[in-house]
Amino acid sequence: MGRFHPHSDGTIHDHDHVTARDVGDHSGYPETGTARIEVLEDILSENDRVADANQKDFAEAGVRVVNIMSSPGAGKTTLLKRTLAALAEGTRIGILEGDIATSIDADQLEGYGAAVSLVNTSAGFGGECHLDAVMVRSGLARLPLPELDLLLIENVGNLVCPAEFRVGEHAKAMVYSVTEGEEKPLKYPVMFRAVDVVVINKVDLLPYLDFDLDKFLANLRAVNPQATTIRASARTGEGLEEWCSWLLGQAASNA
């Protein structure tokens, strides 16, 4: 897709990124500000067109789609392994695995009864730090959509870019590790504002950290008071039942 990427402070980097909805204040670019905004809006329009096509395919197949995001190492893949082990027998699940390179995470999810499709952004997509609608569409051909109840998209680990692109999902989820600090909702509001549920992962480590859970929750409420929160440990299984219930609720929306 594009070659410009804006962040919430209005800055743009031209390192093979696509753009966000809010292209920001470009008054600091007196020569190119307007042109940049027009280019970014064109790129977003194309992404949204493909996202709409994805969502139409999901509706025709009768599958609900959850876009799961996090920073690197927050525990998405471990949580997904637990999820598949808990739900695969009764729920037909597909996984679209997004990574810049390697099949390491996709390989970990094999053998749990789910159909898995890998999209490496380094393979023809410029090594992007997120999935966009075109990348997701490229992976759908390898999934039996009409045979699925639920498609889980494991987005590339990043606290900014994945939240900025519609891919045709019905809901957005975030896995957040308590090792990341309480301030992240304030520093990365685009991500935290975009999601429907935040899985607060690695709570088994709380006795060994200075993490202030109440402060984190207050910061989260400041940017997204509607977000559901689930306290979990992908390692021990704590919170897994609540997370799976939330996912089953998403799948039931098609019933």
Secondary structure as the mmCIF struct_conf table of DSSP 4:
data_model
#
loop_
_struct_conf.conf_type_id
_struct_conf.id
_struct_conf.beg_label_comp_id
_struct_conf.beg_label_asym_id
_struct_conf.beg_label_seq_id
_struct_conf.end_label_comp_id
_struct_conf.end_label_asym_id
_struct_conf.end_label_seq_id
BEND BEND1 ARG A 3 ARG A 3
STRN STRN1 HIS A 5 PRO A 6
TURN_TY1_P TURN_TY1_P1 SER A 8 ASP A 9
BEND BEND2 GLY A 10 GLY A 10
STRN STRN2 ILE A 12 HIS A 13
BEND BEND3 HIS A 15 ASP A 16
BEND BEND4 ARG A 21 ARG A 21
TURN_TY1_P TURN_TY1_P2 SER A 27 GLY A 28
TURN_TY1_P TURN_TY1_P3 PRO A 30 THR A 32
HELX_RH_AL_P HELX_RH_AL_P1 GLY A 33 ALA A 61
TURN_TY1_P TURN_TY1_P4 GLY A 62 GLY A 62
STRN STRN3 ARG A 64 MET A 69
TURN_TY1_P TURN_TY1_P5 PRO A 72 GLY A 73
BEND BEND5 ALA A 74 GLY A 75
HELX_RH_AL_P HELX_RH_AL_P2 LYS A 76 LEU A 87
TURN_TY1_P TURN_TY1_P6 ALA A 88 GLY A 90
BEND BEND6 THR A 91 THR A 91
STRN STRN4 ILE A 93 ASP A 99
BEND BEND7 ILE A 100 ALA A 101
BEND BEND8 SER A 103 SER A 103
HELX_RH_AL_P HELX_RH_AL_P3 ILE A 104 LEU A 109
TURN_TY1_P TURN_TY1_P7 GLU A 110 GLY A 111
BEND BEND9 TYR A 112 GLY A 113
STRN STRN5 ALA A 115 ASN A 120
TURN_TY1_P TURN_TY1_P8 THR A 121 GLY A 124
BEND BEND10 PHE A 125 PHE A 125
TURN_TY1_P TURN_TY1_P9 GLY A 126 GLY A 127
BEND BEND11 CYS A 129 HIS A 130
HELX_RH_AL_P HELX_RH_AL_P4 ALA A 133 LEU A 140
TURN_TY1_P TURN_TY1_P10 ALA A 141 ARG A 142
BEND BEND12 LEU A 143 LEU A 143
HELX_RH_3T_P HELX_RH_3T_P1 LEU A 145 GLU A 147
BEND BEND13 ASP A 149 ASP A 149
STRN STRN6 LEU A 150 GLU A 154
BEND BEND14 GLY A 157 GLY A 157
BEND BEND15 LEU A 159 VAL A 160
HELX_RH_3T_P HELX_RH_3T_P2 CYS A 161 GLU A 164
BEND BEND16 GLY A 168 GLY A 168
BEND BEND17 HIS A 170 HIS A 170
STRN STRN7 ALA A 171 SER A 177
HELX_RH_3T_P HELX_RH_3T_P3 VAL A 178 GLU A 180
TURN_TY1_P TURN_TY1_P11 GLU A 182 GLU A 183
HELX_RH_AL_P HELX_RH_AL_P5 LYS A 184 LYS A 187
HELX_RH_AL_P HELX_RH_AL_P6 PRO A 189 ALA A 194
BEND BEND18 ASP A 196 ASP A 196
STRN STRN8 VAL A 197 ASN A 201
HELX_RH_3T_P HELX_RH_3T_P4 VAL A 203 TYR A 208
BEND BEND19 LEU A 209 LEU A 209
HELX_RH_AL_P HELX_RH_AL_P7 LEU A 213 VAL A 223
TURN_TY1_P TURN_TY1_P12 PRO A 225 GLN A 226
STRN STRN9 THR A 228 ARG A 231
TURN_TY1_P TURN_TY1_P13 ALA A 234 THR A 236
TURN_TY1_P TURN_TY1_P14 GLU A 238 GLY A 239
HELX_RH_AL_P HELX_RH_AL_P8 LEU A 240 ALA A 252
TURN_TY1_P TURN_TY1_P15 SER A 253 ASN A 254
#
